[in-house]
Amino acid sequence: MKNFILALVLLSSFSIRAQSFKEKIADKRFDNLEYASASEMYEELSQSKHPKIKYYVRAGECNLNAGDYSKAQLFYDKAYTNTGMTDHDLYNYYQVLKYNSNYDKANEVFSKINDNQYKLIRDNLNRKKLVIADLKKDSSNYTLKRLDINSEENDFCPYVVNNEMYFLSSRRNTSVAGRKYGWDNSYFLDVYKGYIEGETVKNEEPVKEGLKTKVHEGPLCFTKDGNTQLITRNNYLHKKAKKGKEDKVNLKIYIRKKQNEKWSDWREFPFNSDDYSCGHPAISGDGKTLYFVSDMPGTMGLTDVWVSTLQDTTWSKPENLGQSVNSEGREMFPTLFEDEVLFYSSDGKVGLGGMDIFYTIPSGGDNYFEAQNLGYPINSNFDDFGFFAKSNTAGYFSSNRGKQKDDIYSFVSKRAIISSAINLIVKDKESKEIVPNSDVALIDETGKPVYQGKTNENGEIRFNVIPGKSYKVKTSKNGFKESVGLIREDEIAKLSNSKKELLIEKKIIGLLGLIADADDLSPIEKVTITLTDAFNPKNVMTFTTDKEGDFRHIYKDKKVGDDLSYIVKMEKEGYITKTQPVDITIKKEGYVLLHDYLNTKMYKIKLGADLGKMIDLRPIFFDLGKSNIRPDAAVELAKIVDLMKQNPSMTIELGAHTDCRGSAASNLSLSDKRAKSSAAYIISKGIDKSRIYGKGYGESKLLNDCKCEGKVVSTCAEEVHSQNRRTEFKIVKIKE
């Protein structure tokens, strides 16, 4: 029995020591990025009697890095049923689920991540369900084709120079030693070149001159003239890979130039480092602007896109492109189109899964527009990257959507896939003159300013916008009111060849009047408006209304708080001429609306019209039983005198009316005396006696039912009786 127990203990001890030794070997290979062999060892360890959760997550991560997403999910699924997965493990699991289009499960897994490092990605995931359908809406616009140059291994990152396509491949290169890379057990990458014939690429072969080492080569790029070449390769010095502080071989950018048809030796980009990677260069046509990927200090996520400019012969300190481009995930494989549009791939921004291809353009200064996802079918739930645009509607890209090996695809789109340049011109709203040096700000749909600049001496400004979006444009300048306009999505394509007018209004103090017909409120054109300064009668201004019935005047010497006092005269043939006083205090900048301060409605001259209703005429009162003109009545009759002098074509009947109280005979007699007395007063003030006569009607034309003759006793209130006591000034004749 003792021997049996001792044998069990020894056997158990040996098993633990063997497992511990295998785990150390697996860990070392994992740390050396030899994921293919490490994966096999972790898979064996995961089948032990008491496997650690580490074995599952490491096996999952190895298969994720090697591109076997189905197998990776098997191990992460097992780890997820236990506890102890770190935020890093959960994030990798989330990525695997996205690759496998399991978005609901991905959402669940991501909700368990607590590290703020992943906050931005978490926010993006919460938006994903709203975005996926939108990313697939234009899929019918594209035609994709897998190129025949693809091999059974990885082929990716096409780059076209004239009719030659450079690309990277891990296919077996018989011209060099067949060394394999421990990451996924594939051959080291080499640069190949094929020749474009129509829609195909043929006769691919490895590029030999200066592009063969024992480690990875590429991606690469060229300047427009083809005389400067940049490439990514492992940190390789004196034919030996060099490791940094973390015992890793980082990436570096190398540059060489061609002179007299001969390439120079490679030299390093000055911001390379043994301790971080710089790679994936994208150079402008003139060779003066370099975009690249790095995890150098200051990187927001795992890797970011950076930019450096060549100043004389010195590269500037790299600048991070910021949150509109980078995320807390990986940004990789930048390329340029026409020196302005930047394409790259990201797994940290909202996408369909894996790495998606995005693009952005400068929005002014050092800023960039929020990166836009190219959508399906360019992007998929796998890794999509290495985009190269031949034109605005065609190009190439790489994807592992096929057999989980990277392949090169061509695409053709029915519509433009990238940004449009639009032209704007700022003009004065009133004069339509151009307004140079105006400040113009472009604002996206989230309210974020994405561009700010000034118009040139011709009032013009040109900038880029992302197609498929609408923008607000805010325009301002000293002495003008701020103006906000809209550039609609459907306008953008048209504005690349035409100009959109942005109208801004001067900060003014002015007077605006609207003259309307009193009957139907329609605007009256060609009304003559005369404004006479009440304090300086020699100061007279005259205007004529336009077809909208208005007139306007801009003051050069007025400010907020000043007073305006005028005698306003409005006249037009066929209408009653009106003269009215007005007093206004200017309360704010802009136009003072005259029609807010006096009645600017005009009445047509027509038979039967009552002048008393056309002007502000108060009731004309007489002393009890008398017909002489009182002073207060004289004030009102003076208004009729003025009106008749201003409108000499009309003849007036002055009709006086009473209420029913008193006898009908006495009411008729008294009203007739009052009417004739009033008419005589008007004649005495200079009106021809042929133009006016008085007539009394007594109680014969009551306006209501307040009758009280004979035995009828009226119960009407005094207010109702007063409606019948009135004086009317009716037009009975109009001189032609």
Helices and strands as residue ranges (DSSP letters): H 2-31, H 35-46, H 53-66, H 69-80, H 87-99, H 103-110, G 116-118, H 119-135, G 139-141, E 142-146, E 155-161, E 164-169, E 180-181, E 186-187, E 190-197, E 200-206, E 217-222, E 228-234, E 236-237, E 240-241, E 251-259, E 262-263, E 267-268, E 278-283, E 289-294, E 304-311, E 314-315, E 319-320, E 331-337, E 341-346, E 356-360, E 362-364, E 367-368, E 372-373, E 384-389, E 394-399, E 407-413, E 420-428, E 439-443, E 449-454, E 460-465, E 471-476, E 483-487, G 489-491, G 494-496, E 499-504, E 509-514, E 516-517, E 528-533, E 540-544, E 550-554, E 563-571, E 578-585, E 590-593, G 594-596, E 601-602, H 611-614, H 631-646, E 650-657, H 664-684, G 689-691, E 692-698, H 718-724, E 726-734
